[in-house]
Amino acid sequence: MGVLNKIILHPKFRQTIEDLNSNNIHLPQHPIVEQPHIFLNQEGNTKLTNVEEIKEYKLNATAGSENVHKYKIAAYDESIQKYDALEGNANFTAHSLVLMDKMEYIPVCLATFYFYTRSTEIKSKSDNIRPQRYLNDKGKEETGLASDKDYVKDKCDFLIDNTPNSSLLFVDGPIIGGDYFTEMIRANKKLLDKEIIPIFIVKNSTTNIVTENIQSLMGKYNSDMHWIYKNIKAGSRSNFFRYEDLYNKSNTRTFCYIKAFDLSPIRVEMHSDTYSLYKEHMKSIMDIIYYLLLVQGSKTNPQVRCIAIAEQYARAVLKFIDVHKQFSYMNITPTMNQGRGFGG
């Protein structure tokens, strides 16, 4: 099993990075003063704070279309193919980052391949094969987490290495999620050191952070998305909230919900350090997100336009390297379910 990890570069990608960085654009940073409206959950281990008045805020697509050209904008998404075999599990991942140039999207993609097995004999044949069983920092044996660890580390390193300085970065998915969220929090700090504003876009969330922490909302809604859908108009957003883990102060995020169309909203979130530094940019950024949702124009699957483009490049990379053919080269036996059809 040969190493398939590679970077596929647009011929203009590095030059575009250099051109953007040579502009020496520095984004001003401003500290935040939170409003003292705090909601503690019953266990007392988390804290929810509204950092704006709890109400509907109208979004301005026209302002978004004007402001979008005032930022360097990058966007990230990935595509993953998994294959289950008797000998182990194979993962192909395409990480995709696009830069919004004046006339086109400039992509860079990282394709990774790992094979995970409990067999030390198989592992000995290649450095690209990972053991599924290992000891964590407490000496406890764990299984099945190696793929998550590799994925998050690759994602973080890819974003740190390739996102232009002083840019606005849109990332598909939550900032805090899974067993290795601390890796993303560390990466977020490094991105902030490069004056990058990382903004995370979450769809199809069923979390009830707000509705289960504010007494007047408890029991009335299935989720925060449900609450927002019922209570704000299309073309609006909620106020920003800050959610903090009192046992792990680095585990904190500031978020709001955007309802672009008359359907399920999206959650826009960031680490609270990001919000603290760039609070004065948030109105402009929310208008940009609304504008990019309208530009994408999908009412069945709303997404920020540049993230949707990044997703298409990620999918194209997996087609380009022909994952099906790669698996045919491997001397492995698919599981019964896998044999019914390629997927993951």
Contacts in CASP RR format, 6 or more apart in sequence:
PFRMAT RR
TARGET T0000
AUTHOR 0000-0000-0000
METHOD contacts of the structure
MODEL  1
MGVLNKIILHPKFRQTIEDLNSNNIHLPQHPIVEQPHIFLNQEGNTKLTN
VEEIKEYKLNATAGSENVHKYKIAAYDESIQKYDALEGNANFTAHSLVLM
DKMEYIPVCLATFYFYTRSTEIKSKSDNIRPQRYLNDKGKEETGLASDKD
YVKDKCDFLIDNTPNSSLLFVDGPIIGGDYFTEMIRANKKLLDKEIIPIF
IVKNSTTNIVTENIQSLMGKYNSDMHWIYKNIKAGSRSNFFRYEDLYNKS
NTRTFCYIKAFDLSPIRVEMHSDTYSLYKEHMKSIMDIIYYLLLVQGSKT
NPQVRCIAIAEQYARAVLKFIDVHKQFSYMNITPTMNQGRGFGG
1 115 0 8 1.000
1 125 0 8 1.000
1 126 0 8 1.000
1 128 0 8 1.000
1 129 0 8 1.000
1 330 0 8 1.000
2 126 0 8 1.000
2 128 0 8 1.000
3 113 0 8 1.000
3 126 0 8 1.000
3 127 0 8 1.000
3 128 0 8 1.000
4 92 0 8 1.000
4 111 0 8 1.000
4 112 0 8 1.000
4 113 0 8 1.000
4 128 0 8 1.000
4 321 0 8 1.000
4 326 0 8 1.000
5 110 0 8 1.000
5 111 0 8 1.000
5 112 0 8 1.000
5 113 0 8 1.000
5 128 0 8 1.000
6 110 0 8 1.000
6 111 0 8 1.000
7 108 0 8 1.000
7 109 0 8 1.000
7 110 0 8 1.000
7 111 0 8 1.000
8 108 0 8 1.000
8 109 0 8 1.000
8 110 0 8 1.000
8 111 0 8 1.000
8 317 0 8 1.000
8 320 0 8 1.000
9 108 0 8 1.000
10 106 0 8 1.000
10 107 0 8 1.000
10 108 0 8 1.000
12 101 0 8 1.000
12 106 0 8 1.000
13 99 0 8 1.000
13 106 0 8 1.000
13 107 0 8 1.000
13 108 0 8 1.000
16 99 0 8 1.000
16 101 0 8 1.000
16 106 0 8 1.000
16 164 0 8 1.000
17 99 0 8 1.000
17 162 0 8 1.000
17 164 0 8 1.000
20 72 0 8 1.000
20 99 0 8 1.000
20 164 0 8 1.000
20 165 0 8 1.000
20 167 0 8 1.000
21 164 0 8 1.000
21 165 0 8 1.000
21 166 0 8 1.000
23 72 0 8 1.000
25 72 0 8 1.000
25 166 0 8 1.000
26 166 0 8 1.000
26 195 0 8 1.000
27 166 0 8 1.000
27 195 0 8 1.000
27 197 0 8 1.000
27 278 0 8 1.000
27 281 0 8 1.000
28 280 0 8 1.000
29 277 0 8 1.000
29 278 0 8 1.000
30 277 0 8 1.000
30 278 0 8 1.000
30 279 0 8 1.000
30 280 0 8 1.000
31 276 0 8 1.000
31 277 0 8 1.000
31 279 0 8 1.000
32 51 0 8 1.000
32 275 0 8 1.000
32 276 0 8 1.000
32 279 0 8 1.000
34 49 0 8 1.000
34 51 0 8 1.000
34 242 0 8 1.000
35 49 0 8 1.000
35 50 0 8 1.000
35 51 0 8 1.000
35 52 0 8 1.000
35 53 0 8 1.000
37 49 0 8 1.000
37 50 0 8 1.000
37 54 0 8 1.000
38 47 0 8 1.000
38 48 0 8 1.000
38 49 0 8 1.000
39 47 0 8 1.000
39 48 0 8 1.000
39 49 0 8 1.000
39 213 0 8 1.000
39 214 0 8 1.000
39 215 0 8 1.000
40 46 0 8 1.000
40 47 0 8 1.000
40 48 0 8 1.000
40 213 0 8 1.000
41 48 0 8 1.000
41 212 0 8 1.000
41 213 0 8 1.000
44 246 0 8 1.000
45 245 0 8 1.000
45 246 0 8 1.000
45 247 0 8 1.000
46 213 0 8 1.000
46 243 0 8 1.000
46 244 0 8 1.000
46 245 0 8 1.000
46 246 0 8 1.000
47 242 0 8 1.000
47 243 0 8 1.000
47 244 0 8 1.000
47 246 0 8 1.000
48 209 0 8 1.000
48 210 0 8 1.000
48 213 0 8 1.000
48 214 0 8 1.000
48 241 0 8 1.000
48 242 0 8 1.000
48 243 0 8 1.000
48 244 0 8 1.000
49 241 0 8 1.000
49 242 0 8 1.000
49 243 0 8 1.000
49 244 0 8 1.000
50 239 0 8 1.000
50 240 0 8 1.000
50 241 0 8 1.000
50 242 0 8 1.000
51 239 0 8 1.000
51 240 0 8 1.000
51 241 0 8 1.000
51 242 0 8 1.000
51 254 0 8 1.000
51 275 0 8 1.000
52 239 0 8 1.000
52 240 0 8 1.000
53 239 0 8 1.000
54 238 0 8 1.000
54 239 0 8 1.000
55 239 0 8 1.000
56 231 0 8 1.000
56 232 0 8 1.000
56 233 0 8 1.000
56 236 0 8 1.000
56 237 0 8 1.000
56 238 0 8 1.000
57 236 0 8 1.000
57 237 0 8 1.000
57 238 0 8 1.000
57 239 0 8 1.000
57 286 0 8 1.000
58 235 0 8 1.000
58 236 0 8 1.000
59 235 0 8 1.000
59 236 0 8 1.000
59 237 0 8 1.000
59 258 0 8 1.000
59 260 0 8 1.000
59 286 0 8 1.000
59 287 0 8 1.000
59 290 0 8 1.000
60 287 0 8 1.000
60 290 0 8 1.000
61 235 0 8 1.000
61 287 0 8 1.000
61 290 0 8 1.000
61 291 0 8 1.000
61 294 0 8 1.000
63 284 0 8 1.000
63 287 0 8 1.000
63 291 0 8 1.000
64 284 0 8 1.000
64 287 0 8 1.000
64 288 0 8 1.000
64 290 0 8 1.000
64 291 0 8 1.000
65 291 0 8 1.000
67 284 0 8 1.000
67 287 0 8 1.000
67 288 0 8 1.000
68 100 0 8 1.000
68 288 0 8 1.000
68 291 0 8 1.000
68 292 0 8 1.000
70 284 0 8 1.000
71 167 0 8 1.000
71 168 0 8 1.000
71 288 0 8 1.000
72 99 0 8 1.000
72 100 0 8 1.000
72 164 0 8 1.000
72 166 0 8 1.000
72 167 0 8 1.000
72 168 0 8 1.000
73 99 0 8 1.000
73 100 0 8 1.000
73 167 0 8 1.000
73 168 0 8 1.000
73 169 0 8 1.000
73 170 0 8 1.000
73 288 0 8 1.000
73 306 0 8 1.000
74 97 0 8 1.000
74 98 0 8 1.000
74 99 0 8 1.000
74 100 0 8 1.000
74 163 0 8 1.000
74 164 0 8 1.000
74 167 0 8 1.000
74 168 0 8 1.000
74 169 0 8 1.000
74 170 0 8 1.000
74 306 0 8 1.000
75 97 0 8 1.000
75 98 0 8 1.000
75 100 0 8 1.000
75 169 0 8 1.000
75 170 0 8 1.000
75 171 0 8 1.000
75 172 0 8 1.000
75 304 0 8 1.000
75 306 0 8 1.000
75 307 0 8 1.000
75 309 0 8 1.000
75 310 0 8 1.000
76 95 0 8 1.000
76 96 0 8 1.000
76 97 0 8 1.000
76 155 0 8 1.000
76 158 0 8 1.000
76 159 0 8 1.000
76 169 0 8 1.000
76 170 0 8 1.000
76 171 0 8 1.000
76 172 0 8 1.000
76 307 0 8 1.000
76 310 0 8 1.000
77 96 0 8 1.000
77 172 0 8 1.000
77 307 0 8 1.000
77 308 0 8 1.000
77 310 0 8 1.000
77 311 0 8 1.000
77 314 0 8 1.000
78 93 0 8 1.000
78 94 0 8 1.000
78 95 0 8 1.000
78 96 0 8 1.000
78 155 0 8 1.000
78 172 0 8 1.000
78 314 0 8 1.000
79 93 0 8 1.000
79 94 0 8 1.000
79 96 0 8 1.000
79 311 0 8 1.000
79 314 0 8 1.000
79 315 0 8 1.000
79 317 0 8 1.000
79 318 0 8 1.000
80 91 0 8 1.000
80 92 0 8 1.000
80 93 0 8 1.000
80 94 0 8 1.000
80 151 0 8 1.000
80 344 0 8 1.000
81 91 0 8 1.000
81 92 0 8 1.000
81 93 0 8 1.000
81 318 0 8 1.000
81 323 0 8 1.000
81 342 0 8 1.000
81 343 0 8 1.000
81 344 0 8 1.000
82 89 0 8 1.000
82 90 0 8 1.000
82 91 0 8 1.000
82 92 0 8 1.000
82 343 0 8 1.000
82 344 0 8 1.000
83 89 0 8 1.000
83 90 0 8 1.000
83 91 0 8 1.000
83 323 0 8 1.000
83 327 0 8 1.000
83 334 0 8 1.000
83 338 0 8 1.000
83 342 0 8 1.000
83 343 0 8 1.000
83 344 0 8 1.000
84 334 0 8 1.000
84 335 0 8 1.000
84 337 0 8 1.000
84 338 0 8 1.000
85 330 0 8 1.000
85 332 0 8 1.000
85 333 0 8 1.000
85 334 0 8 1.000
85 335 0 8 1.000
85 338 0 8 1.000
86 332 0 8 1.000
86 333 0 8 1.000
86 334 0 8 1.000
86 335 0 8 1.000
87 117 0 8 1.000
87 119 0 8 1.000
87 122 0 8 1.000
87 332 0 8 1.000
87 333 0 8 1.000
88 115 0 8 1.000
88 116 0 8 1.000
88 117 0 8 1.000
88 118 0 8 1.000
88 119 0 8 1.000
88 122 0 8 1.000
88 132 0 8 1.000
88 332 0 8 1.000
89 115 0 8 1.000
89 116 0 8 1.000
89 117 0 8 1.000
89 132 0 8 1.000
89 147 0 8 1.000
90 113 0 8 1.000
90 114 0 8 1.000
90 115 0 8 1.000
90 116 0 8 1.000
90 327 0 8 1.000
90 330 0 8 1.000
90 332 0 8 1.000
91 112 0 8 1.000
91 113 0 8 1.000
91 114 0 8 1.000
91 115 0 8 1.000
91 116 0 8 1.000
91 147 0 8 1.000
91 150 0 8 1.000
91 151 0 8 1.000
92 111 0 8 1.000
92 112 0 8 1.000
92 113 0 8 1.000
92 318 0 8 1.000
92 321 0 8 1.000
92 323 0 8 1.000
92 326 0 8 1.000
93 111 0 8 1.000
93 112 0 8 1.000
93 113 0 8 1.000
93 151 0 8 1.000
93 154 0 8 1.000
94 109 0 8 1.000
94 110 0 8 1.000
94 111 0 8 1.000
94 313 0 8 1.000
94 314 0 8 1.000
94 315 0 8 1.000
94 317 0 8 1.000
94 318 0 8 1.000
95 109 0 8 1.000
95 110 0 8 1.000
95 111 0 8 1.000
95 112 0 8 1.000
95 154 0 8 1.000
95 155 0 8 1.000
95 158 0 8 1.000
95 314 0 8 1.000
96 107 0 8 1.000
96 108 0 8 1.000
96 109 0 8 1.000
96 310 0 8 1.000
96 311 0 8 1.000
96 313 0 8 1.000
96 314 0 8 1.000
96 317 0 8 1.000
97 107 0 8 1.000
97 108 0 8 1.000
97 109 0 8 1.000
97 158 0 8 1.000
97 159 0 8 1.000
97 162 0 8 1.000
97 163 0 8 1.000
97 310 0 8 1.000
98 105 0 8 1.000
98 106 0 8 1.000
98 107 0 8 1.000
98 108 0 8 1.000
98 306 0 8 1.000
98 309 0 8 1.000
98 310 0 8 1.000
98 313 0 8 1.000
99 105 0 8 1.000
99 106 0 8 1.000
99 107 0 8 1.000
99 164 0 8 1.000
100 306 0 8 1.000
105 306 0 8 1.000
105 309 0 8 1.000
107 309 0 8 1.000
107 310 0 8 1.000
107 313 0 8 1.000
108 162 0 8 1.000
109 313 0 8 1.000
109 314 0 8 1.000
109 317 0 8 1.000
110 154 0 8 1.000
110 158 0 8 1.000
111 317 0 8 1.000
111 318 0 8 1.000
111 321 0 8 1.000
112 150 0 8 1.000
112 154 0 8 1.000
113 128 0 8 1.000
113 326 0 8 1.000
114 128 0 8 1.000
114 129 0 8 1.000
114 130 0 8 1.000
114 146 0 8 1.000
114 147 0 8 1.000
114 150 0 8 1.000
115 122 0 8 1.000
115 126 0 8 1.000
115 128 0 8 1.000
115 129 0 8 1.000
115 130 0 8 1.000
115 330 0 8 1.000
116 129 0 8 1.000
116 130 0 8 1.000
116 131 0 8 1.000
116 132 0 8 1.000
116 144 0 8 1.000
116 146 0 8 1.000
116 147 0 8 1.000
117 123 0 8 1.000
117 129 0 8 1.000
117 130 0 8 1.000
117 131 0 8 1.000
117 132 0 8 1.000
118 131 0 8 1.000
118 132 0 8 1.000
118 133 0 8 1.000
118 143 0 8 1.000
120 131 0 8 1.000
122 129 0 8 1.000
123 129 0 8 1.000
123 130 0 8 1.000
123 131 0 8 1.000
130 146 0 8 1.000
130 147 0 8 1.000
130 150 0 8 1.000
131 146 0 8 1.000
132 143 0 8 1.000
132 144 0 8 1.000
132 146 0 8 1.000
133 141 0 8 1.000
133 142 0 8 1.000
133 143 0 8 1.000
133 144 0 8 1.000
134 141 0 8 1.000
134 142 0 8 1.000
134 146 0 8 1.000
135 141 0 8 1.000
135 142 0 8 1.000
136 142 0 8 1.000
145 179 0 8 1.000
148 178 0 8 1.000
148 179 0 8 1.000
148 180 0 8 1.000
149 179 0 8 1.000
149 180 0 8 1.000
149 183 0 8 1.000
152 180 0 8 1.000
152 181 0 8 1.000
152 183 0 8 1.000
152 184 0 8 1.000
153 180 0 8 1.000
153 183 0 8 1.000
155 184 0 8 1.000
156 183 0 8 1.000
156 184 0 8 1.000
156 186 0 8 1.000
156 187 0 8 1.000
157 187 0 8 1.000
159 169 0 8 1.000
159 171 0 8 1.000
159 187 0 8 1.000
159 191 0 8 1.000
159 198 0 8 1.000
160 187 0 8 1.000
160 190 0 8 1.000
160 191 0 8 1.000
160 194 0 8 1.000
163 169 0 8 1.000
163 191 0 8 1.000
163 194 0 8 1.000
163 196 0 8 1.000
164 196 0 8 1.000
165 194 0 8 1.000
165 195 0 8 1.000
165 196 0 8 1.000
166 194 0 8 1.000
166 195 0 8 1.000
166 196 0 8 1.000
167 196 0 8 1.000
167 197 0 8 1.000
168 196 0 8 1.000
168 197 0 8 1.000
168 199 0 8 1.000
168 285 0 8 1.000
168 288 0 8 1.000
169 191 0 8 1.000
169 196 0 8 1.000
169 197 0 8 1.000
169 198 0 8 1.000
169 199 0 8 1.000
170 199 0 8 1.000
170 200 0 8 1.000
170 201 0 8 1.000
170 289 0 8 1.000
170 304 0 8 1.000
170 306 0 8 1.000
170 307 0 8 1.000
171 198 0 8 1.000
171 199 0 8 1.000
171 200 0 8 1.000
171 201 0 8 1.000
171 307 0 8 1.000
172 200 0 8 1.000
172 201 0 8 1.000
172 303 0 8 1.000
172 307 0 8 1.000
172 310 0 8 1.000
172 311 0 8 1.000
173 200 0 8 1.000
173 201 0 8 1.000
173 202 0 8 1.000
173 203 0 8 1.000
174 200 0 8 1.000
174 202 0 8 1.000
174 205 0 8 1.000
174 267 0 8 1.000
174 269 0 8 1.000
175 181 0 8 1.000
175 184 0 8 1.000
175 185 0 8 1.000
175 188 0 8 1.000
175 198 0 8 1.000
175 200 0 8 1.000
175 253 0 8 1.000
175 269 0 8 1.000
175 270 0 8 1.000
175 271 0 8 1.000
176 184 0 8 1.000
176 185 0 8 1.000
176 251 0 8 1.000
176 253 0 8 1.000
177 184 0 8 1.000
181 251 0 8 1.000
182 250 0 8 1.000
182 251 0 8 1.000
185 250 0 8 1.000
185 251 0 8 1.000
185 271 0 8 1.000
188 198 0 8 1.000
188 271 0 8 1.000
188 273 0 8 1.000
188 274 0 8 1.000
189 273 0 8 1.000
191 198 0 8 1.000
192 198 0 8 1.000
192 273 0 8 1.000
192 274 0 8 1.000
192 277 0 8 1.000
197 270 0 8 1.000
197 274 0 8 1.000
197 278 0 8 1.000
197 281 0 8 1.000
197 285 0 8 1.000
198 270 0 8 1.000
198 271 0 8 1.000
198 274 0 8 1.000
199 268 0 8 1.000
199 269 0 8 1.000
199 270 0 8 1.000
199 274 0 8 1.000
199 285 0 8 1.000
199 289 0 8 1.000
200 268 0 8 1.000
200 269 0 8 1.000
200 270 0 8 1.000
201 266 0 8 1.000
201 267 0 8 1.000
201 268 0 8 1.000
201 289 0 8 1.000
201 303 0 8 1.000
201 304 0 8 1.000
201 307 0 8 1.000
202 266 0 8 1.000
202 267 0 8 1.000
202 268 0 8 1.000
202 269 0 8 1.000
203 264 0 8 1.000
203 266 0 8 1.000
203 267 0 8 1.000
203 301 0 8 1.000
203 302 0 8 1.000
203 303 0 8 1.000
204 264 0 8 1.000
205 223 0 8 1.000
205 224 0 8 1.000
205 225 0 8 1.000
205 267 0 8 1.000
206 222 0 8 1.000
206 223 0 8 1.000
206 225 0 8 1.000
207 223 0 8 1.000
207 224 0 8 1.000
207 267 0 8 1.000
208 221 0 8 1.000
208 222 0 8 1.000
208 223 0 8 1.000
208 224 0 8 1.000
209 224 0 8 1.000
209 241 0 8 1.000
209 243 0 8 1.000
210 217 0 8 1.000
210 224 0 8 1.000
210 227 0 8 1.000
210 241 0 8 1.000
211 217 0 8 1.000
211 218 0 8 1.000
211 219 0 8 1.000
211 220 0 8 1.000
211 221 0 8 1.000
211 223 0 8 1.000
211 224 0 8 1.000
211 226 0 8 1.000
211 227 0 8 1.000
212 218 0 8 1.000
217 227 0 8 1.000
220 227 0 8 1.000
221 227 0 8 1.000
221 230 0 8 1.000
224 257 0 8 1.000
224 267 0 8 1.000
225 257 0 8 1.000
225 264 0 8 1.000
225 265 0 8 1.000
225 267 0 8 1.000
228 238 0 8 1.000
228 257 0 8 1.000
228 259 0 8 1.000
228 265 0 8 1.000
229 259 0 8 1.000
229 263 0 8 1.000
229 264 0 8 1.000
229 265 0 8 1.000
232 238 0 8 1.000
232 257 0 8 1.000
232 259 0 8 1.000
232 265 0 8 1.000
233 259 0 8 1.000
234 259 0 8 1.000
234 260 0 8 1.000
234 261 0 8 1.000
234 262 0 8 1.000
235 258 0 8 1.000
235 259 0 8 1.000
235 260 0 8 1.000
235 261 0 8 1.000
235 290 0 8 1.000
236 258 0 8 1.000
236 259 0 8 1.000
237 256 0 8 1.000
237 257 0 8 1.000
237 258 0 8 1.000
237 259 0 8 1.000
237 268 0 8 1.000
237 286 0 8 1.000
237 290 0 8 1.000
238 256 0 8 1.000
238 257 0 8 1.000
238 258 0 8 1.000
239 256 0 8 1.000
240 254 0 8 1.000
240 255 0 8 1.000
240 256 0 8 1.000
240 275 0 8 1.000
240 282 0 8 1.000
241 254 0 8 1.000
241 255 0 8 1.000
241 256 0 8 1.000
242 252 0 8 1.000
242 253 0 8 1.000
242 254 0 8 1.000
242 272 0 8 1.000
242 275 0 8 1.000
243 252 0 8 1.000
243 253 0 8 1.000
243 254 0 8 1.000
243 255 0 8 1.000
244 251 0 8 1.000
244 252 0 8 1.000
244 272 0 8 1.000
245 251 0 8 1.000
245 252 0 8 1.000
252 271 0 8 1.000
252 272 0 8 1.000
253 269 0 8 1.000
253 270 0 8 1.000
253 271 0 8 1.000
253 272 0 8 1.000
254 269 0 8 1.000
254 270 0 8 1.000
254 271 0 8 1.000
254 272 0 8 1.000
254 274 0 8 1.000
254 275 0 8 1.000
255 267 0 8 1.000
255 268 0 8 1.000
255 269 0 8 1.000
255 270 0 8 1.000
256 267 0 8 1.000
256 268 0 8 1.000
256 269 0 8 1.000
256 286 0 8 1.000
257 265 0 8 1.000
257 266 0 8 1.000
257 267 0 8 1.000
257 268 0 8 1.000
258 265 0 8 1.000
258 266 0 8 1.000
258 267 0 8 1.000
258 268 0 8 1.000
258 286 0 8 1.000
258 289 0 8 1.000
258 290 0 8 1.000
258 293 0 8 1.000
259 265 0 8 1.000
260 266 0 8 1.000
260 290 0 8 1.000
260 293 0 8 1.000
260 294 0 8 1.000
260 302 0 8 1.000
261 293 0 8 1.000
261 299 0 8 1.000
261 302 0 8 1.000
263 299 0 8 1.000
263 300 0 8 1.000
263 302 0 8 1.000
266 293 0 8 1.000
266 302 0 8 1.000
268 286 0 8 1.000
268 289 0 8 1.000
275 282 0 8 1.000
278 285 0 8 1.000
289 304 0 8 1.000
292 304 0 8 1.000
292 305 0 8 1.000
292 306 0 8 1.000
293 302 0 8 1.000
293 303 0 8 1.000
293 304 0 8 1.000
293 305 0 8 1.000
295 305 0 8 1.000
296 302 0 8 1.000
296 303 0 8 1.000
296 304 0 8 1.000
296 305 0 8 1.000
296 308 0 8 1.000
298 308 0 8 1.000
303 311 0 8 1.000
323 342 0 8 1.000
324 342 0 8 1.000
327 342 0 8 1.000
END
